[in-house]
Amino acid sequence: MSDKKRFLDKDFTRRQFLKLSGKSLAGVAMSGTMMSTLGVTAAALAEDKVRVWAFPQGLLVVNPDRCVGCQRCEINCTLTNDGCCSSYISRVKVTRNLFSSRNGTGLYTENNWVYFPDTCRQCADPACGNACPVKAIYADESGIRKVDQDKCVGCGACTAACPWHMPTVNPLTKKSSKCVMCGACVEGCPSGALAIIPWDEVSAAAQAI
Amino acid sequence: MSVKNGINGWAGSILRINLTTGAITTEDTLPKYKPYIGGMGLGYKVIWDEVPLNTDPLAPESKAVFAIGPLTASGVPCSGRMNMSFLSSWSKGYSIIDAHMGGHIAHAMKYAGYDAVILEGASDKPVYIKIEDEKVTIEDASHVWGKGTFETNATLTKEAGEEFDVASIGLAGENLLPYSTLITSFGNSGGAGIGALMGSKKVKALVVRGTGAVKIARPLEVKLLSNYMIKELVGGNNNHNVPTQPQSWSEYTALPANRWQGGPGVTWDKAPGGVIDTEEQKPGFINVAAMRCQKGVFDFGAVAEKYTVKVGGCSSCPVRCYQEYDMDPLADYDLPTHVSNTCMPIISGKSIYADASAVHDFVDEKDAGMILGGALCRAQDEYGVWCNYGNLYSDFYRAYNDGILKEHMTEEEWNSVNWQLMLDGDPRWCFEFVRLCAEGFSAFGVIMKGSYYMYKEWGLDDATKNSAGKNYYDEVSGKNTNVTYNGYPKHHSSEDAWQSGLLFNAMYNRDCMIHHLTNFCRSGSPYEEVIKPVLESFFGPGCVDAPKAYTPINENKVKLAKWAFNGKQWHDSATLCNWMYPMTLAIDPKRGYKGDLDLDAKYMSAVVGEEYTRESLEFECERISNLLRVMTAVSFKLNCGSDNLRVDHDAIPAWVFDKEPDFQAFEQGTVKMDREDTKKAFDMFYEMMGWDVETGLPTKATLIKFGLEDCIAKMEEVGLTLK
């Protein structure tokens, strides 16, 4: 079965979707409705300018072009999950891309206007969980990987193991935290740079092609 | 890490850095500064207690206070501003002033655990301050001294590492010129001479990273209030609350055009992944809020879309008033093409071309203002040059065209300037002009000391003392609708907001930076259907006038002025952005466009966990207003021998009354004011503030009411007589 046919399959699943890269997604002939649903242009998809991640709840679309650097994703993440306001312990991370980042983006680099939120990919085979010496990272009933705060010893192995260093040990509590897919960052993004497209909508949009 | 302190809202610590001794110490923010909230209030209290008001602003004994407040980085939208308080090095009286800075560094400072950083003393070699939570060091800056701010900021963040933010001064600050800024992010600046203050202490930059957090008493409530504000209340920049471009859901479109320009067909043409359409921005939806403003389209029309990559602004702010451009035509002149700015420099490019006929378009019709503005703001930010809300440009323009500038330069100096760039309308003139200013070259150095100094130095304050035969303060002309006798311009004064605007414009030692009234006046909402009923529901009948249809002063207009005056202190102390707050009008038609003036107090209660009301916050802020007044009075006494602020500080320039000679005040079609009516307005304002009507000084009873007994003693000590 071709990628295109699988994408159109009514029973298309997250696991199947994971096999599609951004490029192969672009390879699927998508209708204007579908693109509009994703809030991105065909050119952006074709050039890999938009990052698309398959999550248990749906498709997470990160569009760096729309990111305006306001950090409200980090604010809403920590207000929701930590009862405080912080960049460093936020599960979604834009501040580290905003100034002079390791990848050469940010306001103080040649790529001044390139900055975007990094998100947890909710990997099927999670490096963070695999590296945890006390097996504190587990998948809940929805498949969302979380840190068991009772088990976590704050060693930082998860941070080091994650290719994108997304889990972060809170310097105050000495416990790691990572994205729990609460959606606060997406809900509060004022520019639509972050969006979650629920799976039924993805399927419906695909059906409409 | 602020959460460590267990305090809600405030970080709890103040960092003090003595550049002379190298001592780095911390002290508790509360309880000493809680009555002053934070930001501006905290900064004023530090200067009042620690710096004699006849101190040379650029001496080692002088101090600069970089302060934020309990709402900074609390999650509250538009809480990304930092306030800097210090003594003015350029305005009459050399009294207390503030600079205000957006970008992201206020959040970094709060997350690092500080409500304020006090710089005192002076280093003997260039340094920068590196702050990483509790780890604070004074670092060598010799490798970036003399460099522009863009290179400095890039160098220092690269050296410090990911997540460090930075703010640096340019050449103007290093050269101790009063028209100097501190620059952070990309085009975010604090002005008013903070560059010279830092330069005098040989501090090139602040480099900050914080891994801590701000503790919030009721975090869910803060989130819900923020969502409510973004969904129902906040519009474009200046909280303009109806879109200029027609949108399917919108009852009104802005008339005149306003700072809500986003809408279907308004695009970011240079987005790397292809054109992005800003589309509709219906109330009730958070994810479209950042698309509302599109300030560049307000400034330059549709041609701005062609070079727009995206929009930017400050931490926590959903409004995004910075247009982020890649202006290709500048590359033809070997100038940087990346430009971002929101206000004076970007809209003022043409104003430094003394012969307007030289200005020409570049690629598209009517793109001259944008391309030259792009060059000017990039140059000013590079060199850290402040414009004093446009005085720099108008003073240069007038002095050039009146022949005054040439008189004060030697022939050799004059001939060394590449005037041809200006005469050709070449964007490189922006860089040449700004470089001359930042270097303090010849007569340009006099302009950079400020209008007050320049007019006095060149006899421009007296028509009999200069070859042009002009008084630059009182001249009624197209290039002077701005300057006051204290050397700073009006900032949304009577031209927007009748007597109320005049009153609060006279209260500070720089332009007032109050947007309370201009925000609704220029909102684009219809006056009869929206502005008048909403404002009168808050402040009573007659508090507002229709545009160019002013009426004599009344008590509710004075109430409005007092609310704006105290409210500005609140915003710069909280800190919240006064360009956006207060939420006087709303975007949601279902609310009848009525905003929520209690929102600030609701935020404060949810963040701090103590109950505040609009009235209780206004009381706290009136304390700061009185401290400003006391400090101004003491400075004017010590530095100008003045016993009377009403006469020597609050005087309204003649052009306010004498312009538009074909009109009488209060006729339809004019914003000119009436002298007798203005006198009455000030009488009423002083009385409402509890100040002596004759001198404009706070009475003893007023100072006691706000717990400012120490002010009475100091004022009497310097020889001021209080009622």
Boltz contact constraints between the chains, C-beta under 6 A:
constraints:
  - contact:
      token1: [A, 41]
      token2: [B, 274]
      max_distance: 6.0
  - contact:
      token1: [A, 43]
      token2: [B, 273]
      max_distance: 6.0
  - contact:
      token1: [A, 43]
      token2: [B, 274]
      max_distance: 6.0
  - contact:
      token1: [A, 44]
      token2: [B, 273]
      max_distance: 6.0
  - contact:
      token1: [A, 44]
      token2: [B, 274]
      max_distance: 6.0
  - contact:
      token1: [A, 49]
      token2: [B, 272]
      max_distance: 6.0
  - contact:
      token1: [A, 49]
      token2: [B, 273]
      max_distance: 6.0
  - contact:
      token1: [A, 65]
      token2: [B, 271]
      max_distance: 6.0
  - contact:
      token1: [A, 65]
      token2: [B, 272]
      max_distance: 6.0
  - contact:
      token1: [A, 65]
      token2: [B, 273]
      max_distance: 6.0
  - contact:
      token1: [A, 68]
      token2: [B, 290]
      max_distance: 6.0
  - contact:
      token1: [A, 68]
      token2: [B, 311]
      max_distance: 6.0
  - contact:
      token1: [A, 68]
      token2: [B, 312]
      max_distance: 6.0
  - contact:
      token1: [A, 68]
      token2: [B, 320]
      max_distance: 6.0
  - contact:
      token1: [A, 69]
      token2: [B, 312]
      max_distance: 6.0
  - contact:
      token1: [A, 70]
      token2: [B, 317]
      max_distance: 6.0
  - contact:
      token1: [A, 71]
      token2: [B, 315]
      max_distance: 6.0
  - contact:
      token1: [A, 75]
      token2: [B, 75]
      max_distance: 6.0
  - contact:
      token1: [A, 75]
      token2: [B, 316]
      max_distance: 6.0
  - contact:
      token1: [A, 79]
      token2: [B, 75]
      max_distance: 6.0
  - contact:
      token1: [A, 79]
      token2: [B, 219]
      max_distance: 6.0
  - contact:
      token1: [A, 79]
      token2: [B, 223]
      max_distance: 6.0
  - contact:
      token1: [A, 83]
      token2: [B, 219]
      max_distance: 6.0
  - contact:
      token1: [A, 84]
      token2: [B, 3]
      max_distance: 6.0
  - contact:
      token1: [A, 84]
      token2: [B, 213]
      max_distance: 6.0
  - contact:
      token1: [A, 84]
      token2: [B, 214]
      max_distance: 6.0
  - contact:
      token1: [A, 84]
      token2: [B, 215]
      max_distance: 6.0
  - contact:
      token1: [A, 84]
      token2: [B, 216]
      max_distance: 6.0
  - contact:
      token1: [A, 85]
      token2: [B, 73]
      max_distance: 6.0
  - contact:
      token1: [A, 85]
      token2: [B, 74]
      max_distance: 6.0
  - contact:
      token1: [A, 85]
      token2: [B, 75]
      max_distance: 6.0
  - contact:
      token1: [A, 85]
      token2: [B, 214]
      max_distance: 6.0
  - contact:
      token1: [A, 86]
      token2: [B, 213]
      max_distance: 6.0
  - contact:
      token1: [A, 88]
      token2: [B, 211]
      max_distance: 6.0
  - contact:
      token1: [A, 95]
      token2: [B, 163]
      max_distance: 6.0
  - contact:
      token1: [A, 96]
      token2: [B, 162]
      max_distance: 6.0
  - contact:
      token1: [A, 96]
      token2: [B, 163]
      max_distance: 6.0
  - contact:
      token1: [A, 99]
      token2: [B, 157]
      max_distance: 6.0
  - contact:
      token1: [A, 99]
      token2: [B, 165]
      max_distance: 6.0
  - contact:
      token1: [A, 100]
      token2: [B, 157]
      max_distance: 6.0
  - contact:
      token1: [A, 100]
      token2: [B, 158]
      max_distance: 6.0
  - contact:
      token1: [A, 101]
      token2: [B, 162]
      max_distance: 6.0
  - contact:
      token1: [A, 102]
      token2: [B, 162]
      max_distance: 6.0
  - contact:
      token1: [A, 107]
      token2: [B, 185]
      max_distance: 6.0
  - contact:
      token1: [A, 107]
      token2: [B, 186]
      max_distance: 6.0
  - contact:
      token1: [A, 108]
      token2: [B, 153]
      max_distance: 6.0
  - contact:
      token1: [A, 108]
      token2: [B, 154]
      max_distance: 6.0
  - contact:
      token1: [A, 108]
      token2: [B, 157]
      max_distance: 6.0
  - contact:
      token1: [A, 112]
      token2: [B, 338]
      max_distance: 6.0
  - contact:
      token1: [A, 113]
      token2: [B, 309]
      max_distance: 6.0
  - contact:
      token1: [A, 113]
      token2: [B, 310]
      max_distance: 6.0
  - contact:
      token1: [A, 113]
      token2: [B, 324]
      max_distance: 6.0
  - contact:
      token1: [A, 171]
      token2: [B, 211]
      max_distance: 6.0
  - contact:
      token1: [A, 172]
      token2: [B, 1]
      max_distance: 6.0
  - contact:
      token1: [A, 172]
      token2: [B, 3]
      max_distance: 6.0
  - contact:
      token1: [A, 189]
      token2: [B, 287]
      max_distance: 6.0
  - contact:
      token1: [A, 190]
      token2: [B, 286]
      max_distance: 6.0
  - contact:
      token1: [A, 190]
      token2: [B, 289]
      max_distance: 6.0
  - contact:
      token1: [A, 190]
      token2: [B, 290]
      max_distance: 6.0
  - contact:
      token1: [A, 190]
      token2: [B, 318]
      max_distance: 6.0
  - contact:
      token1: [A, 191]
      token2: [B, 290]
      max_distance: 6.0
  - contact:
      token1: [A, 192]
      token2: [B, 287]
      max_distance: 6.0
